[in-house]
Amino acid sequence: MRILFTSLEGSHFQLLVPLAWALRAAGHDVRAACKSDVVGTVTQAGLSAVPIDGGPWQEPLGPFHWEAIAHCNTLEDTELAVRRPSWEALLTYENLVVPALWAPLNADATIDDLVAFARGWRPDLVIWETFCMAGAVAAVATGAPHARLVSGPELELQMRTRRLFLDRAGEQEPEHREDPTAEWLDWTLDRVGSEQSFDETLLTGQWTIDTRPAIMREDLGLDTVEMRYVPYNGRCVMPRWLRVPPELPRVCLTLGMSITGDYELFDLDTMLAALLATLGDMRVEVVAAIAPAQRERLPEIPGNVRVVDFVPLDDLLPTCSAVVHHGGYQTKATAELHGVPQIIISGWEWVSEAMGRDYEKQGALLSIPIREFTAEGFREAATRVLDEPAFTENARRLRREMGAMPAPGDIVPQIERRVVS
C-alpha cells in the first residue's frame, strides 16, 4: 500500500514516526508530507519527506490567536463548564477556534499543495495528526480512506466540545444552525474540486488511532484503534551524567519547544525564575531543559539545578521522581509511560485550564492554572507530588495500562484489513 502521513509541526510528527516505521517495516510505501521546516525531522527519522507549501506553524498565528486562547480559557471555566452549555457559548467557541487556529494552520496554499501531491501519488491511505485537517481534505479530494492519529489533548479542545455543539445545533431552527467549521471545510472542499461535502470525519478521521489508554478517553462513539504510545525524541545521544543514579529525588523541568520568552499571554521569564528558585530551595536534583536564549535572561541558577539545551525525555524520565511541564502531549505521555508523577502548568496555548483539571482525575498529577501561579502554590504542589505515595501509585497504574496496549507493529494487520475492506 501507499501510505501518506501528514503533519504540520515537528513534535507532532514525532508521534507518527513509530507507526510509520512499523508500516514501512511491513513492506508498505510510506511518505510524510510536511512543511519545509519539518523536512529535517522527517528525514532524520529515516523516512521520505514530501515538502509542501507553508512556513513554520507559528507564522500565521497572529494577535487574534492569543486573544482567542485567553477567551476560550475563560469560556471553558464559565459558560462551557456547565453540564449543558448554551448554544451561544458553543457557537462562540466555534467562531473563535476556526479563524484563530484551524484555518491559519491549514492555510489554502498548504492544502492546495498537499492535494496536488495526493492526486499525483494516489495514496491508498492517509494518516493525519489532529491539527492537520489538510490531510483529511487531501484524502477526501482523492477518494482515499483516512485515519486521524490523536496528537494532542482533544477532550475540551475538539471532540467533546464539538459533540455538544452538534447536539445544541439540532435544537435550533434550521436558519439559525450556523456552523463555522462545516462552512470553512465545505468551502475548502469545493475550492479544491472535491465532489464530497463536509461531514464529521473531516474532524475525526474515518477512524481514529489513539495512544491514550481507554481510562483516559471519553467515550464519544468514535471508531478507534488503540496503539501504545512509543516515545520518539528525534536524533539524540544519552549524556554520560545520566548513567549515574541521582543521590536525591530528581525533578525534570521542561516547557517544550514552542514556549519562549516572547510568549504573549504570560511573563515566562518571571515564572521560570520562580520555578527554578523554588526547586532550588528543595532537597531535590533538578534537570531543566531551557533554550540558551531563555537562560541568558534568567538570574543566577541554583546549585542543585543542571541546565541543558536538550535531553531525551525517554532516557531522562525513568530516572525522575517528578516532572514539571506545560502539558505538551508527548511530555505527558512519556511521563505516563514511565510511571512518573507530574505537575502541569496549564493554560499555555491550547492546553487549557479545563484540560488540566480533567487530567487530575487520574490521580497521577497536579495542574496549576497559569493565571493562578504563585511560587508558594507551586512549592505545595511539588511537595505533595514528591511526598504523597498516591501520585506514584497512580502513575504506575497508568504505566501498566499503557504497557498492555498493542505496539505500533501489532496494529499493522488491523490497518491493512481496514484499507482492503
C-alpha positions as CSV (number, residue, x, y, z in Angstrom):
1,M,0.0,0.0,0.0
2,R,0.9,3.6,-0.4
3,I,0.5,5.4,2.9
4,L,0.8,9.2,3.3
5,F,1.4,10.7,6.7
6,T,0.7,14.4,7.2
7,S,1.7,16.7,9.9
8,L,2.1,20.5,10.4
9,E,4.7,20.6,13.2
10,G,7.8,18.7,14.1
11,S,6.9,17.5,17.6
12,H,3.5,16.3,16.3
13,F,5.2,14.4,13.5
14,Q,7.4,12.6,16.0
15,L,4.3,11.0,17.4
16,L,3.6,9.5,13.9
17,V,7.1,8.1,13.5
18,P,6.8,4.7,15.3
19,L,3.7,3.8,13.3
20,A,5.3,5.0,10.0
21,W,8.3,2.7,10.8
22,A,6.0,-0.2,11.6
23,L,4.2,0.2,8.2
24,R,7.4,0.6,6.3
25,A,8.9,-2.5,8.0
26,A,5.8,-4.4,6.9
27,G,6.7,-3.6,3.3
28,H,4.4,-0.6,2.6
29,D,5.4,2.5,0.7
30,V,5.4,5.4,3.2
31,R,5.7,9.2,2.6
32,A,5.4,12.1,5.0
33,A,4.1,15.4,3.7
34,C,5.2,18.3,5.8
35,K,6.2,22.0,5.7
36,S,9.8,22.8,4.8
37,D,10.8,23.4,8.5
38,V,9.8,19.8,9.3
39,V,11.6,18.1,6.5
40,G,14.8,17.6,8.6
41,T,12.7,16.0,11.3
42,V,11.2,13.6,8.8
43,T,14.5,12.6,7.1
44,Q,16.3,12.2,10.4
45,A,13.7,9.5,11.2
46,G,14.8,7.7,8.0
47,L,11.5,8.5,6.2
48,S,10.9,10.1,2.8
49,A,9.7,13.7,3.1
50,V,7.4,15.5,0.7
51,P,7.8,19.3,1.2
52,I,4.5,21.2,0.9
53,D,3.9,25.0,0.8
54,G,3.7,26.9,4.1
55,G,6.0,28.4,6.6
56,P,6.6,27.3,10.3
57,W,3.3,26.7,12.1
58,Q,3.7,29.8,14.3
59,E,3.9,32.2,11.4
60,P,0.2,32.5,10.6
61,L,-0.9,32.8,14.2
62,G,-1.2,36.5,14.9
63,P,-2.6,38.6,17.8
64,F,-6.1,37.2,17.3
65,H,-4.7,33.7,18.1
66,W,-3.5,34.8,21.6
67,E,-6.7,36.7,22.2
68,A,-8.7,33.6,21.3
69,I,-6.7,31.4,23.7
70,A,-7.5,33.7,26.6
71,H,-11.1,34.0,25.7
72,C,-11.6,30.2,25.2
73,N,-9.9,29.6,28.6
74,T,-12.5,31.9,30.1
75,L,-15.3,30.2,28.3
76,E,-14.2,26.8,29.4
77,D,-14.1,28.0,33.0
78,T,-17.5,29.6,32.9
79,E,-20.2,29.0,30.2
80,L,-18.7,25.7,28.9
81,A,-18.2,24.3,32.4
82,V,-21.9,23.5,33.0
83,R,-23.4,20.2,32.1
84,R,-25.4,21.6,29.2
85,P,-23.6,24.7,27.8
86,S,-25.8,27.2,25.9
87,W,-25.9,27.3,22.1
88,E,-24.5,30.8,22.3
89,A,-21.4,29.8,24.3
90,L,-20.7,26.8,22.0
91,L,-21.1,28.9,18.9
92,T,-18.8,31.5,20.3
93,Y,-16.2,28.8,20.8
94,E,-16.5,27.6,17.2
95,N,-16.3,31.2,15.9
96,L,-13.1,31.6,17.8
97,V,-11.2,28.3,17.2
98,V,-11.8,28.2,13.4
99,P,-10.3,31.6,12.4
100,A,-7.7,31.6,15.3
101,L,-6.4,28.0,14.9
102,W,-7.8,25.6,12.3
103,A,-7.9,27.8,9.3
104,P,-4.5,29.5,9.8
105,L,-2.7,26.2,10.5
106,N,-4.4,24.6,7.5
107,A,-3.8,27.5,5.1
108,D,-5.1,27.4,1.5
109,A,-1.6,27.1,0.0
110,T,-0.7,24.2,2.3
111,I,-4.0,22.4,1.4
112,D,-3.6,23.1,-2.3
113,D,0.0,21.7,-2.5
114,L,-1.0,18.6,-0.4
115,V,-4.0,17.9,-2.6
116,A,-1.9,18.3,-5.7
117,F,0.7,15.7,-4.4
118,A,-2.0,13.3,-3.3
119,R,-3.7,13.5,-6.7
120,G,-0.4,12.6,-8.4
121,W,0.8,9.9,-5.9
122,R,-2.6,8.3,-5.2
123,P,-2.2,7.1,-1.7
124,D,-4.2,4.1,-0.5
125,L,-4.4,5.6,3.0
126,V,-3.8,9.0,4.6
127,I,-2.9,9.2,8.3
128,W,-3.1,12.7,9.7
129,E,-2.4,14.2,13.1
130,T,-5.1,16.0,15.0
131,F,-4.2,19.5,13.9
132,C,-3.6,18.6,10.2
133,M,-7.1,18.7,8.7
134,A,-5.3,19.4,5.4
135,G,-4.6,15.6,5.4
136,A,-8.3,14.8,5.6
137,V,-9.1,17.2,2.8
138,A,-6.4,15.7,0.6
139,A,-7.8,12.2,1.3
140,V,-11.4,13.2,0.5
141,A,-10.3,15.0,-2.6
142,T,-8.6,11.9,-4.0
143,G,-11.0,9.3,-2.7
144,A,-8.5,7.7,-0.2
145,P,-9.5,6.4,3.2
146,H,-8.1,8.4,6.1
147,A,-7.4,8.0,9.8
148,R,-6.6,10.5,12.4
149,L,-3.8,9.8,14.9
150,V,-4.5,11.8,18.1
151,S,-1.6,14.1,18.6
152,G,-2.8,16.3,21.4
153,P,-5.4,16.7,24.1
154,E,-8.7,16.6,22.5
155,L,-11.3,16.4,25.2
156,E,-12.1,20.1,25.6
157,L,-10.2,21.3,22.5
158,Q,-12.1,19.5,19.9
159,M,-14.2,16.4,20.1
160,R,-16.2,16.8,23.3
161,T,-17.0,20.5,22.6
162,R,-17.8,19.7,19.0
163,R,-20.3,16.9,20.1
164,L,-22.0,19.3,22.5
165,F,-22.1,21.9,19.7
166,L,-23.8,19.5,17.3
167,D,-26.4,18.4,20.0
168,R,-27.3,22.1,20.6
169,A,-27.4,22.9,16.9
170,G,-30.0,20.2,16.4
171,E,-32.3,22.1,18.8
172,Q,-32.1,25.3,16.7
173,E,-34.3,26.4,13.9
174,P,-32.7,25.4,10.6
175,E,-32.0,29.1,9.6
176,H,-30.0,29.5,12.9
177,R,-27.8,26.4,12.7
178,E,-24.6,28.3,11.9
179,D,-21.5,26.0,11.8
180,P,-18.2,27.8,11.2
181,T,-16.2,24.6,11.0
182,A,-18.5,23.0,8.4
183,E,-18.7,26.2,6.4
184,W,-14.9,26.6,6.2
185,L,-14.3,22.9,5.3
186,D,-17.2,22.8,2.8
187,W,-15.8,25.9,1.1
188,T,-12.3,24.3,1.1
189,L,-13.5,21.0,-0.4
190,D,-15.4,22.9,-3.1
191,R,-12.4,25.1,-3.8
192,V,-10.1,22.1,-4.4
193,G,-12.7,20.5,-6.7
194,S,-14.0,17.7,-4.4
195,E,-17.4,16.3,-5.2
196,Q,-17.8,15.4,-1.5
197,S,-19.2,17.9,1.0
198,F,-18.3,18.2,4.7
199,D,-19.0,15.5,7.2
200,E,-17.7,15.0,10.7
201,T,-15.0,12.5,9.5
202,L,-13.1,15.6,8.3
203,L,-12.5,16.2,12.1
204,T,-12.4,12.7,13.5
205,G,-11.0,10.7,10.6
206,Q,-13.0,7.8,9.2
207,W,-11.4,6.0,12.2
208,T,-9.1,7.2,14.9
209,I,-5.7,5.8,16.1
210,D,-5.4,6.7,19.8
211,T,-2.3,6.3,22.0
212,R,-4.2,7.0,25.3
213,P,-5.4,4.1,27.4
214,A,-9.2,3.7,27.5
215,I,-9.4,5.0,31.0
216,M,-8.2,8.4,29.8
217,R,-10.6,8.7,26.8
218,E,-14.1,9.9,26.9
219,D,-16.4,7.5,25.0
220,L,-17.5,9.7,22.1
221,G,-18.6,6.7,19.9
222,L,-15.6,7.0,17.6
223,D,-14.3,4.0,15.7
224,T,-11.0,3.7,17.5
225,V,-7.8,1.6,17.1
226,E,-5.7,1.5,20.3
227,M,-2.0,1.9,19.9
228,R,0.7,2.0,22.6
229,Y,2.5,5.3,22.8
230,V,6.2,4.9,21.8
231,P,8.4,7.9,22.5
232,Y,10.5,9.2,19.7
233,N,12.8,12.1,20.6
234,G,14.5,12.5,17.3
235,R,18.2,12.1,16.8
236,C,19.7,12.2,20.3
237,V,22.6,10.9,22.5
238,M,22.3,9.8,26.1
239,P,24.6,12.1,28.1
240,R,27.2,10.4,30.3
241,W,25.9,12.1,33.5
242,L,22.6,10.4,33.0
243,R,24.2,7.0,33.6
244,V,24.7,7.8,37.3
245,P,21.7,7.3,39.6
246,P,20.7,10.6,41.3
247,E,21.5,10.9,45.0
248,L,18.4,13.0,45.7
249,P,14.9,12.8,44.1
250,R,15.3,14.1,40.5
251,V,12.8,16.5,39.0
252,C,12.7,17.3,35.3
253,L,11.6,20.8,34.3
254,T,10.7,21.4,30.7
255,L,8.3,23.8,28.9
256,G,8.7,22.3,25.5
257,M,9.9,24.0,22.3
258,S,7.0,26.3,21.5
259,I,7.0,28.4,24.6
260,T,9.7,31.1,24.7
261,G,10.3,34.4,26.4
262,D,8.2,36.1,23.7
263,Y,5.1,34.2,24.8
264,E,2.3,36.7,24.7
265,L,0.0,35.6,27.5
266,F,2.3,35.5,30.4
267,D,5.7,36.7,31.6
268,L,7.6,33.4,31.1
269,D,10.9,34.8,32.5
270,T,9.4,35.6,35.8
271,M,7.6,32.2,36.1
272,L,10.7,30.3,35.1
273,A,12.8,32.1,37.6
274,A,10.2,31.3,40.3
275,L,10.1,27.6,39.3
276,L,13.9,27.3,39.5
277,A,14.2,29.3,42.8
278,T,11.5,27.1,44.4
279,L,13.1,23.9,43.3
280,G,16.5,25.2,44.2
281,D,15.3,25.5,47.8
282,M,14.1,21.9,48.0
283,R,16.1,18.7,48.6
284,V,15.9,17.6,45.0
285,E,18.2,17.4,42.0
286,V,16.8,19.4,39.1
287,V,17.4,18.9,35.3
288,A,16.0,21.9,33.5
289,A,15.7,21.9,29.7
290,I,16.0,25.6,28.8
291,A,17.0,27.1,25.5
292,P,20.2,29.2,25.6
293,A,18.4,32.4,24.7
294,Q,16.0,31.9,27.6
295,R,18.8,31.0,30.0
296,E,20.5,34.3,29.3
297,R,17.5,36.2,30.7
298,L,17.4,34.3,34.0
299,P,19.0,35.2,37.3
300,E,21.6,33.0,38.9
301,I,20.9,29.3,38.6
302,P,20.6,27.4,41.9
303,G,23.3,25.0,42.7
304,N,21.1,21.9,42.5
305,V,19.9,22.7,39.0
306,R,21.5,21.2,35.9
307,V,20.6,23.3,32.9
308,V,20.7,21.5,29.5
309,D,19.6,22.6,26.0
310,F,18.1,19.3,25.3
311,V,17.9,15.8,26.8
312,P,15.9,12.9,25.5
313,L,12.9,12.5,27.8
314,D,12.7,8.8,27.1
315,D,16.1,8.4,28.8
316,L,15.7,11.1,31.5
317,L,12.2,10.4,32.9
318,P,12.8,6.9,34.1
319,T,15.4,8.4,36.5
320,C,13.0,11.1,37.8
321,S,10.6,11.3,40.7
322,A,8.5,14.0,39.1
323,V,8.3,16.2,36.0
324,V,7.1,19.8,35.8
325,H,5.9,20.8,32.3
326,H,3.5,22.8,30.2
327,G,1.1,19.9,29.3
328,G,2.6,19.0,26.0
329,Y,1.2,15.8,24.7
330,Q,4.5,13.9,24.3
331,T,5.9,15.1,27.6
332,K,2.8,14.0,29.4
333,A,2.6,10.6,27.6
334,T,6.3,9.8,28.1
335,A,5.9,10.5,31.9
336,E,2.8,8.2,32.0
337,L,4.7,5.5,30.0
338,H,7.4,5.6,32.7
339,G,5.1,5.9,35.7
340,V,6.4,9.4,36.7
341,P,4.1,11.8,38.7
342,Q,3.6,15.2,37.1
343,I,2.9,18.9,37.7
344,I,1.4,20.7,34.7
345,I,1.3,24.4,34.4
346,S,-2.0,24.6,32.4
347,G,-3.3,27.4,30.2
348,W,-0.4,27.6,27.8
349,E,-1.6,27.9,24.2
350,W,-4.5,25.4,23.8
351,V,-3.6,23.2,26.7
352,S,-6.4,24.8,28.7
353,E,-7.0,25.0,32.4
354,A,-10.1,22.8,31.9
355,M,-7.9,20.1,30.4
356,G,-5.6,20.4,33.4
357,R,-8.5,19.7,35.8
358,D,-9.6,16.8,33.7
359,Y,-6.0,15.3,33.8
360,E,-6.0,15.5,37.6
361,K,-8.8,12.9,37.8
362,Q,-6.4,10.1,37.2
363,G,-4.6,11.0,40.5
364,A,-1.1,11.0,38.9
365,L,-0.6,14.7,38.6
366,L,-1.5,18.2,39.8
367,S,-2.4,21.0,37.5
368,I,-1.6,24.7,38.3
369,P,-3.5,27.2,36.1
370,I,-1.1,29.7,34.7
371,R,-3.4,32.5,35.8
372,E,-3.2,31.3,39.4
373,F,0.5,30.5,39.5
374,T,2.5,31.5,42.6
375,A,5.8,30.2,44.0
376,E,4.1,29.2,47.2
377,G,1.4,27.2,45.3
378,F,4.0,25.5,43.2
379,R,6.1,24.5,46.2
380,E,3.0,23.0,47.8
381,A,2.2,21.0,44.7
382,A,5.8,19.8,44.2
383,T,5.9,18.7,47.9
384,R,2.7,16.8,47.5
385,V,3.7,15.1,44.3
386,L,7.0,14.0,45.7
387,D,5.9,13.0,49.2
388,E,2.4,11.5,48.8
389,P,2.6,7.9,47.6
390,A,-0.8,8.0,45.8
391,F,0.7,10.1,43.0
392,T,3.4,7.5,42.3
393,E,1.0,4.6,42.7
394,N,-1.5,6.1,40.2
395,A,1.3,7.0,37.8
396,R,2.5,3.3,37.9
397,R,-1.1,2.2,37.3
398,L,-1.2,4.2,34.1
399,R,2.1,2.8,33.1
400,R,0.7,-0.7,33.4
401,E,-2.4,0.2,31.3
402,M,-0.3,1.8,28.6
403,G,2.1,-1.2,28.5
404,A,-0.9,-3.5,27.9
405,M,-1.9,-1.7,24.7
406,P,-0.8,-3.1,21.3
407,A,2.5,-1.7,19.9
408,P,2.6,0.0,16.5
409,G,3.7,-3.2,14.7
410,D,0.8,-5.1,16.3
411,I,-1.9,-2.9,14.7
412,V,-0.5,-3.0,11.2
413,P,-2.8,-6.0,10.3
414,Q,-5.8,-4.1,11.5
415,I,-4.8,-1.1,9.3
416,E,-4.3,-3.4,6.3
417,R,-7.7,-5.0,6.8
418,R,-9.5,-1.7,7.1
419,V,-8.0,-0.4,3.9
420,V,-8.7,-3.6,1.9
421,S,-12.2,-3.8,3.1
